[in-house]
Every structure is written in C-alpha cells, then in structure tokens.
Amino acid sequence: EFESRPIRLKQLLMRVPSRQALVCMFLALLEMVRLQAIQVRQEKLFGEIAVRKHTHFAAIMSEQAAVRDDWR
C-alpha cells in the first residue's frame, strides 16, 4: 500500500544544485524504485511523472542499510 500524496518528479529535481547532484539524485531514485521503496507513475505519454513512497518506506530503507557491504 502506498501513501496518498505523490510529488511531481520535476518539482523534486528542480532544486538540485548541479548536474552531478542531479545524476546522483536520479540514480538514487532508480535504486529506491528497484527496492520498491517508492513508486513512480506517469498517466500519459510525456505527462508529469509522480513519485510517492511506500507506507513501509522506513522499514525497507533501514533493512537495506543493515546489509553488509562486502565490496572490499
């Protein structure tokens, strides 16, 4: 189940201060979509894209934060 108040993607990204920060923000959003922590929706072709978080967003994100990084 998802929260009822979506935010427009354009509104979310318009205050990002640099191109590098914009890329990082967009990649972070894609990762949260992959984790099913957020949902994105576009009603029509070239229409506004809405973003909203899952009601269990905090639990999903804390679960991911607890995963150990074995990259070394």
Secondary structure, DSSP 8 states (H G I E B T S, - for coil): -B-S--EEHHHHHTT--SHHHHHHHHHHHHHHHHTTSEEEEESSTT--EEEEEBTTHHHHHHHHHTS-----
